[in-house]
């Protein structure tokens, strides 16, 4: 009888553990739990944020828990990702206003908020790829890799590729300034940054580009800034990379 009772206790404990492992409300290492109190401070454009909108009773949400936990661990163990990406989840059944703000109509819904952009319905992206940790990770790595090309202008890159070692920097600045006149919209904004950074490099000397890029990248890695400031620094880092001859 005692043995039967012990087996029953063990079985119940196993069931309880299994249930807990699939409880979407549980805290997961490397995953930020969002509420109305902290949503805007986390999803603020300073970092890429992947958010799962779940309901505690949702079967698909429960099945996603192990994969999301694995994703949190993978991101935290990657130095490049953990400084640029946040993995988060929100109980959109308890906090319906957070789901309604971004048109969440089913569970689980995965939304991606890109860094450098003020969070809004226009900038948020629906995640529609695989629901495994590996699929999430591939998606996020692609987004981080794309950051390198942000603010780059192909027509200008071909002109400035040898700028860092050029003897006649003034001639290249003139050439780029003339090319920027013909640009439009976002390319024009980015082109102005090219001219500004090239002019500063010409004035401040040979080490300016390398030192300034290291300083800007350090600020970006630290996070904790407004989205507009983050976009400004990201744009600057990208253009500095172009002037140093880095691949987009």
C-alpha positions, 0 to 999 in steps of 0.5 A, a space after each residue: 500500500 505504501 509503495 502504491 501511495 509513493 508511486 501515486 505521489 511520483 506520478 502526480 509530481 511528474 504530471 505537475 512538472 509536465 504541466 508547469 513546463 507548458 505553462 505560458 505564464 511561467 518565467 523563462 530565462 532570457 525572456 522578458 515578461 511584458 505588462 502595461 507597466 513595462 511594455 513601452 520601456 522594453 519595446 522602444 526601438 532601442 533593440 530588436 524585440 520579438 514578442 509572443 502574445 499568448 493566452 494561458 489557456 491556449 494549447 498552441 501557446 503551451 506547446 510553444 513554451 519549450 521552444 521559446 525557452 530554448 530561444 531565450 537561452 540561445 540568444 543569451 548565449 550569443 554575445 552579438 545577439 543578446 546586446 541587440 535582441 530582446 525575447 519577450 512575451 505578454 499575456 494578451 488575455 490578461 492585458 488585452 489592451 497590449 494586444 489590441 494596440 497591435 491588432 492581435 486577434 489570435 493566440 499565439 501571435 508573434 510580432 517583431 519590433 525592429 530596432 531604430 524604429 518607433 514602435 507603431 502599427 506601421 513599423 511592427 512586423 508579423 512573424 509568420 515563419 517556423 515556430 521552433 527555436 531554430 527558426 526564430 533564431 535564423 529570423 533574428 540573425 537575418 535581421 541583425 545582419 541586415 543592420 549592417 546595410 542600414 543607411 548605406 547608399 550603393 551609388 556612394 559606396 562605390 565612390 568612398 570605398 577607398 576614402 580612408 586611405 585616400 590622399 586627396 580626401 577633398 576631391 572625394 568629398 566634392 564628388 560625393 557632395 555632387 552625387 548627393 544632390 541627385 538623391 531623393 528621400 531616404 537616400 538623400 538623408 543618408 547621403 548627407 551623413 556621408 558628407 558630414 562624416 567625410 568632412 569630419 574625417 578630413 578635419 580630424 585626421 586618419 584615426 577619426 573614422 576608426 575611433 568614432 565607429 568604435 565609440 558609436 558601436 559601444 553606445 549602440 551595444 549599451 542600449 537604453 536610449 530613445 528610438 530616435 537617438 538609436 536610429 541616428 547612431 545606427 545610421 552613423 555607424 553604418 556610414 562610418 563602416 562604408 567609409 572604412 571599406 566594410 562590406 554592407 
